[in-house]
C-alpha cells in the first residue's frame, strides 16, 4: 500500500516593512512603469531589525500548525528551503526547531535557491513515503534583501523577503502524487552570489555579497526548462493538461509565469499570482502563493495543483498534488 504525503495546513509570514516601486525610484535609477512592464512587481516586503530568515520561518510554521490542528509535538521532521540562512551553522531548521520546542527530531536545510521549497517538499515527501516519518514541516524562508546590491537596478527591484510553511502527514489518500527535481551547475555563471565561506569574503560592505544575474538568458532558459518539466510531470502521472486545476508557480517574473501557463494551455484565472505583492521571495514564493490560494478559498479539497520553480544553480523542480 502506498503512503502519500497529505497537506494538512499552510502558513506564511511577511516582514512588516513594504517597499513600493515608488520607494525604489528614490534610491536607484528606475521607475514604477519600467518595473511593472518587465516583471509585474508592484511592491515587496523587506526584513527589518529583529526579522531574520528563522524568525519569519518560525512564524509561518506556527500558522501552518494552527491551520492543521496540530502542535509542534506532533511533528517529527523539519526541512527548510533557504539560500539565506541566519548562520552558517546551526542550520535555520535547527533554529526554527528550537523556537517550536520540538527538540530531538530531524531538522535540516536544503539550498536550491528559488527551487528550495520544491526541493524541501520532495525530500520530506520521500521520508514520509518511506514510513520513517509521519508528519513533516516543510518551510521556505528567505531574507534576500540582505544580499541585494541596491545600486544595481537590474536586480534590486526583483527581490523580497518572506516565509511559507506546509504541514504534511502520511496518508492512504492521494496527496503529493509526484515530485521532480533537477539541476545543472553548468549555468552557474548566469545567476549567482559573488562570495562565500570557502572562496572568501571581500573587504567591502556586506563582505562583497551581491546577487549577479544575466536576466535575458535566465528568462529564456527558465521558460524552456519549465515547459519540459511540465511535460515530464504530466507524463509520470499519465495525466493531461486539462487535468490540472491550478498552476502555482515560483513568483519570479509575471512574464515567465504567463509563458508557463501558455504552455499548459491554461487561462491566467487558473494561475495563482502573488509576484505583484511580494516580488521574488526565492524559496518562500511557491509556499506563499499556495497559502494565499488556500486561505482565499480559491483552492478547494480535491483540486489538482501543479507547483513548479526555477532558480540559481540552475535548479528546477515540480510537485503534482491532489489537495
N, C-alpha and C positions, 0 to 999 in steps of 0.2 A: 504494500500500500504506500502510495506516495505521500510525503509530508509537504505541504505548501506553507509559504510564509504569508500570513494574512495581515493586512493593515488594520490595526485596532484604533489608532488615533494619530493625529498630526498636530504640530505646533510650530510657531515661528516667533522670532523676536527681531526687531529693528531698532537701531540706535535712535535716540530722541532727536538728534540734530538732522535737519533736512537741508540739503544744498541744492538749490534750483539752478537751472541753466543761467538765469539772470545773475545769480551769485557768482557763477564761474566767469561771466563776462567781465567782472570786476578784477579778476586776478590773472587772466590769461587771454590771449588774443583769439577770441571765439565769439559766437553769438548763438542765441537760442534757436533760430531757424536752421542754422547750419547743423547743429547737433541733432535736432528733431528729424531733419531730412535724411541724415546719414545713419542714424542709429535708432530713432524712435524714443529716445530717452528724454524725459522732461525734468526729472529730479532724481536724487539718490540720497541715501542716509549715510552719515559719516560718524564713526565712533568717536566719542568724547572721552574726557577724563573718567577713569574708572570702568570704562567699557572695553572689554577685550574679547578675543575670539571665544575664550572659555566662558566668560560671563554671559555672552549672548547665547552660546550653545546651551548653557545650563538653563537659562530662562525658557528657551524653546523646548528643551527636554521636559521641563516641568509642565508646560502647557500640553504637550503631547501625551504625557502620562495622565493628566487630568481628563483629557478627551477620551482616553482609552479606558478609564475607570480603574486603572492600576496604580500601584505605588512603586517607588524605586526598588523596594524589596522583592518585587515580582520579576525584575529584570536580571538576566544572567549573562548579558553580553552588551558591550557598548562599542560601536565602530563610528569613528568621526572622520569625515572627509574634510580636509583643510590643507591649504598651502601657506597659511599664515598662523602657525601655532603661537601660543603665548611665549613658549620657551623652546629651546632645543630639546630639553627633557626636564621634568616629566612631560609626557605627551598631553595634548589637550584633552584626550579621552580620560586620562587619569585625573586631571584637574576637575573635569565635569563629574566624574565618579565621586571624587571627594565631596563636591558640593551636594551631590544627591544622597551621600551617606551609604551607598551600597558597596561597601568595601569587600574585596576578595574576588569579585567577578572579573572576567576577562575584559580588558579595555585597550583599544589600540587606535592609532591614527592611520589614515590612508591618504597619501598625497598623489592626486591625479589631476591637480589644478581644477579647471571648471567641470571636469567629469567626476570630481571627488565624491559627490553624493550617490551617483550611479555605481561607482566602484564600491563604495561603502555598503550600498544596498545589496550588491552582488555578493560581497563577502559574507554579510550577515545571513543572506538567504541560503547560502551553501552550508553554513554552520547549522542553521535550523533544519534544512533538509537532511543533514546527516544524523539528526536526532541528538547531537551533543548539547545543543542549547535549545531552550523552549521559547524564550522571549528576548527580543533584542531592541536596543535603542540605536537607530541609525540617524546620525546628525551630520549636517553640512553647515560649517560655520567659517566665516571669513572677516578679516579686517583689512581688506586690500588697500584702503585709502592710506594706510600707514606706510605703504611702499610705492605710492604713486608719486611721480615727478610732476608737481603742479605747474611746472614751466613747459611741459610737453603737452600741447593742446590735442595731439592725436590720441593720447592715452588717458589723460586725466579726466576727460569728460565721460569716460566709459564706465568707471568702476564705482561700486558702493559696498557698504558693509551690511551684514545681517547673518541670521542663523535660522535653520529649519530642523525639524526633528520628526521622525516617524517611529512608531512603536509597531514591531512585528511580533506575531505569535504563530507557532506551529499549528497547522490545522489540516483536517482531511478535506476541507472545502477549498476549491481553487482560489488562489490569491496571486502571488508572483508566479506567472506562468513560465517566464524565462528571463535571464539577463545575458547580455552580450558585451564583453569588454575587449577593447583593442588599444594598441599603442604603436607609435612609430617614432623612435627617437631621432630619426634622420631629418626631422623637420625642426629640430631644436632651435635653429638659428632664426626662425620666423617669429617665435614668441617665447620670451624667456625673462627671467630676472638676472641681473648682471653680476651678482656676487653671491658668496655662500660661505659656509664654515670651512670646508676643505680647500676651496680655491682662494679664500681670504677676503676680508673686508678691506675697504679703501679708506684713506684719510679724507673723507668727505662727509657732509651731513648724511645721517642715517646709514653710515658705513658704505655709502655708494649704492645702496639697494634701490633699484628702479626697475620698472616694467618696460620692456622694449618689444615692439610689435611692428611687423610689416603687414599693415592692415589689409591691403588688397589681396595679397597672396593667402593670408589666413582665411579671408572671406571665401575665396574660390575653393580652397581645399575643404573647408568646413561644409559648404553646400554639397559638394560631390561626395564627401565621406558620409555625411548624414543620410544622403539618399541611398547609399549602399547598405548602411546598417538597418535602415527601414525595411529594405527587401529581405535582408538576412533574418530579421526578427519575424517577419510575417511567414517566411518560408519555414522556419523552425517550428512554428506553431500551426502550420497548414491553414493559415488564415488569409483573408483578402483585405484590401484597404478598407472596404466598406464595413468590415467587422469592428473597426476601431471607432469608439465613441468620442474620445478626447485625445488630442495631442498636447502633451505637457512638456515643452522643450526647455532647454537651457536658455536663460534670458540674457543673451549677449548683444543681440542686434535684431531689430524688427525685420530687416531685410532677409537675414538668414532664416528667421522663423517663418516668414512668408514663403520663402523658396522651398523649405522643407514641407510645408503644408501643401504647396502646389504639387510636389512630387507624390504626395499621398492622395491627391485629388480631393482634399478636404477644404471646406469653407472655413474662413477665419473665425466664424462663430463657433467652430468646434475646437478652437485652439485657445489655450489659456495663456494670456499675455499679461505680464506684470513689469516688463522691462521699462515701460514708461515711468513707473513709480519708484523702481528700485535700482535701475541700472544693472550692470553686470556684477552680481554678487558671487561669482565663481561657484564654489561647491555648495553654496547655500541656495542657489537660484531655483533649481528644479523643485526642491522641497518647499520653498516659499510659494511657488506657483501652485503646487499641489495643495498645500494647506489653505490657500485662499480659495481655490476651486471647491474644496470640500466644505469649508465654513460658509461660503456664499450660497451653497446649495446647488451649484452647477453640476458637480459630480455626485451621482447617487450610487447606492449599493447595486452591484450587478453590472455597472458600466465597465467597459474595457478601455484601459488607459495605456498610451504609449509614451513612456518617458525617454528622453534622449538628451545627450550632451556631447560637447566637443571642447577640448581645452588644450592648454600648453603641454608640450611633450613630444609630439602631439599624442593626446589620449582621446578616446571617444567610447561611448557606451550607450546601451539602451536597456530598458526593462519593460516588459509587457505584463500588465497587471489587470486582473479582474477584481475590481474593488468591491 
